[in-house]
Amino acid sequence: MTLDAAHLRPCTMARAQRHLVAKALAEFAHERLLAPVDVGDGWFQVVLGDEAVYRFRALRLRLEHWVLDESSLSRTVDGEPCDLDASELVLELQPLLEIPDHLLATYLEEIAATLAAAAYKVDQGGPTAHELLSADLPTVEAAMTEGHPGFVANNGRLGFGLDAYRRYAPEVGRPFSLQWVAARRDLTHLALGAGLDEAALYEGELDASERDRFGGVLDDVGLDPAAYRLLPVHPWQWDTRLAVTFAPDVARRDLVPLGRGADAYQAQQSIRTMLNLSRPDRHYVKTALAIQNMGFLRGLSPAYMRHTPAINDWVAALVAADPTLGACGFEVLRERASIGYTGDVYHRAPAPSAQRKMVAALWRESPVTRIGTDERLATMASLLHRDHDGAAYASALIRASGVGAEAWVAQYLHAYLRPVVHCLLVHDLAFMPHGENVILVLADHVPRRVLMKDVGEEVAVLRERDLPDEVARIRQPVDAAEQALAVFTDVFDGVLRHLAGILHVDGVLDEDRFWALVAACVDQHAAEHPGLSSRVDLRVDRFAHSCLNRLQLRNTLHMVDLASQSGSLIYAGTLANPIARSAVAVPA
């Protein structure tokens, strides 16, 4: 007999549990929620309460980064060996984690869902790191197993059942078509980027036969197609939200189901953004998806997106006009159009709600149109990926490139870190440049340049400066120390500490050399831009330790207020800067 949930077996779950417990111990120790005790010879111990003891071998690297030897990890309770269990670890840690009692079960559910996804990935195996060297972007996206490198509960996706997971999870890599609805024109807002009009948008995204078919659906029920706009919807969102939560709107024919589109899409790692497999040159589509994942319900706000194309155009123009960014090949993938429906009762209720963010979408430029014949695309999250045998994709890239680890890392930093530093120091502009928001353009296995995405929702101007009215939302002034966290937290702590750890333990590049190359990149930029103000110093001795898991633990339902992200941050003292002048020798 074949089990309906065949991936949920003792052997697959045991591997998933071991990995997640190791990650939880490492990241909670990094955030100083617990303090492993050195018991000698590379072994550490964590004692929780009067009963549970965890022992493991580990390296403690710069930025208080813990690299645990998962195979060495053991747990005893009252002196007796016990299975590793991430949910039990959370309960044992609860006096330290201080998750609000009314949210503890939600966090435990996200842990369970993360384990379920991990067990599926263990069961499926996936391509090897070597096989990924020649893979296309959809294959690389589907091969990722880890989710966000810092968050412990990073694959919650609460709301997805088993069938939905098998159809729509990024790691399943299964093509699906989008549901389209017609939304009454006077109850929607369509925002368009420069040089794009409504007709051109739909002509570019839908073949003439599809547009005719959709118009025919409206004609058949006596409705005027000119009175409606077309809106793509995730099929899960249609089935579980629009057809239920918005049933009156459908019955009034303010929203009219038109059927599935012809193109096949695949979810990216960010799950609610889909790349077009049938026509890769067409826009990516990002839709509202009312699942709970990693501290947010993954909706899209029509009000918030009203200025998204204008913000993207402004950022893209700034980037395109900057010769330093041009020399790095740095570009942004513009969000060219956004549409949101506001005719529902929830928009007339007095208080904001998640229901206001359930019927919306945007179109983002495809990276496929930006690459040459000798170039290949990969999500930057892949640099932190290990395959089912533990082989690291980053290490495989470096070995295959033949250029040597230091040259490879230096070029990667030139493509990724230098533009991020330049935008911050020259333009006061900060992105959210984690692995899922950056696409690598590779040539001969070496990062040649990067493409930045998710611009409208997560970009910020961190000093007072004049901005066009439609862009003013992104002005979020902070002091110089917090400005620097756009690099220290989001790049050094969020990306580079993980990559440095992988290359160090793989014997590819010692972490001291890695951070020396980072310092050299920052110093070279400073030397080539001597007129820059020194108010934001990236080579100070220490910086504030901003903690991601602490945010999620405080409120797993609403981790950050996007309108005031600075005020939402939680700190745990300071971290020693790995490129502090006093701590690192810069290579000549």
Disulfide bonds with the S-S distance in Angstrom:
none
